Structures are given as C-alpha cells and as structure tokens.
Amino acid sequence: MLSLYLTLGWVSMARLCVGRLVTVCDVGIDPDAPDWPYQQVAAKIRERIRAGELGPRLPSYMTLAHELEVSPMTVQRAIGILRDEGLVVTRPGRGTFVTPAEQ
C-alpha cells in the first residue's frame, strides 16, 4: 500500500479507494498550456454555462475546485474573470449566479 501511495500520490489513491479515477485530461486543465490555470478554469466554466450544464446558481468554490482538480483560489480568480465579463454575479452570503442573459 505504501508503494501505491508513493506512486500515485494521496489524491489519486483516495480516488481509487472510492472507485473513481479522474485525470487532468478529463477536466481540460493543461499544465503545459500557455494560459494560466485560472484562465483555463474560467474558459471551462464559461463553456459549461453556455452549454446549460451550470446555472442558475453555480456550485461552491470548493465543489468546483474538487471537480476541476485545482485549488479554491484558482476557482476564485476564474469566477472573478467571469464576473468582470458580466457572465456571473456574486451575492455575498448567497452564492454565485449566472446572469439572466446567459441562462
């Protein structure tokens, strides 16, 4: 078991233990891309909103971070980009919502 931990890392081992293996390729975050990870996350969330997969309320930063395999700070910066674009609005204490024009 220790060799499995050293080979796969803690996160991968945890995913194997629950019977689910997700790779970076599945979520579209490319460490070799010229864009910063938060820009890639913003693009991914933007695509999911326009495809109707997300909305009217977005999942929490922690949930999105877990799904996209990035840190919550990366998601926070990505949401900031989308907020600046007018795609989403953030209401303190309530969450982040897709603007009605995008739904």
Sine and cosine of phi, psi and omega as CSV:
sin_phi,cos_phi,sin_psi,cos_psi,sin_omega,cos_omega
0.00,0.00,-0.60,0.80,0.00,-1.00
-0.90,0.44,-0.64,0.76,0.02,-1.00
-0.91,0.41,-0.58,0.82,0.06,-1.00
-0.89,0.45,-0.68,0.74,0.03,-1.00
-0.88,0.47,-0.71,0.70,-0.03,-1.00
-0.93,0.38,-0.55,0.84,-0.02,-1.00
-0.97,0.23,-0.73,0.69,-0.12,-0.99
-1.00,-0.08,-0.38,0.93,-0.08,-1.00
1.00,0.08,0.31,-0.95,-0.09,-1.00
-0.89,0.45,-0.69,0.72,-0.07,-1.00
-0.91,0.42,-0.73,0.68,0.00,-1.00
-0.89,0.46,-0.64,0.77,0.00,-1.00
-0.90,0.44,-0.65,0.76,0.02,-1.00
-0.89,0.45,-0.64,0.77,0.01,-1.00
-0.93,0.38,-0.62,0.79,0.04,-1.00
-0.91,0.42,-0.58,0.81,-0.02,-1.00
-0.91,0.41,-0.52,0.85,0.02,-1.00
-1.00,-0.07,0.13,0.99,0.09,-1.00
0.98,0.21,0.42,0.91,-0.04,-1.00
-0.67,-0.74,0.79,-0.61,0.02,-1.00
-0.83,-0.55,0.89,-0.46,0.01,-1.00
-0.89,-0.46,0.74,-0.68,0.01,-1.00
-0.96,-0.29,0.26,-0.97,0.02,-1.00
-0.88,0.48,-0.55,0.84,-0.01,-1.00
-0.89,0.45,-0.54,0.84,-0.02,-1.00
-0.91,0.41,-0.50,0.87,-0.06,-1.00
-0.98,-0.18,-0.15,0.99,0.12,-0.99
1.00,0.06,0.26,0.97,0.07,-1.00
-1.00,-0.04,0.92,-0.39,-0.07,-1.00
-0.97,-0.26,0.93,-0.38,-0.01,-1.00
-0.91,0.41,-0.30,0.96,-0.01,-1.00
-0.99,-0.12,-0.01,1.00,-0.02,-1.00
-0.95,0.31,0.46,-0.89,0.01,-1.00
-0.95,0.31,-0.37,0.93,0.03,-1.00
-0.98,0.20,0.50,-0.87,0.07,-1.00
-0.93,0.36,0.44,-0.90,0.00,-1.00
-0.82,0.57,-0.63,0.77,-0.01,-1.00
-0.91,0.40,-0.50,0.87,0.07,-1.00
-0.94,0.33,-0.62,0.79,0.05,-1.00
-0.92,0.40,-0.64,0.76,0.03,-1.00
-0.91,0.42,-0.68,0.73,0.03,-1.00
-0.86,0.51,-0.68,0.73,0.02,-1.00
-0.90,0.44,-0.65,0.76,-0.01,-1.00
-0.91,0.40,-0.70,0.72,0.03,-1.00
-0.91,0.41,-0.65,0.76,0.03,-1.00
-0.85,0.52,-0.71,0.71,0.03,-1.00
-0.87,0.49,-0.70,0.71,-0.03,-1.00
-0.92,0.39,-0.57,0.82,0.05,-1.00
-0.92,0.39,-0.74,0.67,-0.03,-1.00
-0.92,0.39,-0.45,0.89,0.06,-1.00
-0.99,0.14,-0.11,0.99,0.00,-1.00
0.99,0.12,0.18,0.98,-0.01,-1.00
-0.98,0.18,-0.41,0.91,0.01,-1.00
-0.85,-0.53,0.60,-0.80,0.09,-1.00
0.83,-0.56,0.28,-0.96,-0.01,1.00
-0.95,0.30,-0.40,0.92,0.05,-1.00
-0.95,-0.30,0.74,-0.67,0.03,-1.00
-0.98,0.20,0.46,-0.89,0.12,-0.99
-0.89,0.46,0.24,-0.97,0.01,-1.00
-0.90,0.44,0.31,-0.95,0.05,-1.00
-0.84,0.55,-0.66,0.75,-0.03,-1.00
-0.90,0.43,-0.66,0.75,0.02,-1.00
-0.90,0.43,-0.73,0.68,0.04,-1.00
-0.89,0.46,-0.65,0.76,0.02,-1.00
-0.88,0.48,-0.66,0.75,0.01,-1.00
-0.92,0.40,-0.70,0.71,-0.01,-1.00
-0.89,0.45,-0.64,0.77,-0.08,-1.00
-1.00,-0.06,-0.03,1.00,0.04,-1.00
0.85,0.52,0.72,0.69,0.07,-1.00
-0.73,-0.69,0.10,-1.00,0.02,-1.00
-0.98,0.20,0.40,-0.91,0.05,-1.00
-0.86,0.51,-0.53,0.85,0.03,-1.00
-0.90,0.43,-0.59,0.81,0.05,-1.00
-0.90,0.44,-0.67,0.74,0.04,-1.00
-0.91,0.43,-0.66,0.75,0.00,-1.00
-0.87,0.50,-0.69,0.72,0.04,-1.00
-0.91,0.41,-0.62,0.79,0.02,-1.00
-0.91,0.42,-0.68,0.73,0.03,-1.00
-0.90,0.44,-0.58,0.82,0.06,-1.00
-0.87,0.50,-0.65,0.76,0.06,-1.00
-0.89,0.46,-0.73,0.69,-0.03,-1.00
-0.91,0.41,-0.57,0.82,0.06,-1.00
-0.92,0.40,-0.68,0.74,0.04,-1.00
-0.89,0.46,-0.53,0.85,0.03,-1.00
-0.98,0.21,-0.20,0.98,-0.03,-1.00
0.99,0.11,0.20,0.98,-0.02,-1.00
-0.98,0.20,-0.56,0.83,0.00,-1.00
-0.72,-0.69,0.34,-0.94,0.13,-0.99
-0.80,-0.60,0.58,-0.82,0.02,-1.00
-0.93,-0.37,0.79,-0.62,0.05,-1.00
-0.91,-0.41,0.93,-0.37,-0.02,-1.00
-0.79,0.61,0.76,-0.65,0.01,-1.00
0.99,0.13,-0.15,0.99,-0.02,-1.00
-0.89,-0.46,-0.59,0.81,0.01,-1.00
0.76,-0.65,-0.19,-0.98,0.01,-1.00
-0.93,-0.38,0.75,-0.66,-0.09,-1.00
-0.82,-0.57,0.56,-0.83,0.09,-1.00
-0.96,0.29,0.70,-0.71,0.03,-1.00
-0.91,0.42,0.56,-0.83,-0.07,-1.00
-0.83,0.56,-0.53,0.85,-0.01,-1.00
-0.90,0.44,-0.46,0.89,-0.06,-1.00
-1.00,-0.03,-0.17,0.99,-0.08,-1.00
-0.98,0.20,0.00,0.00,0.00,0.00
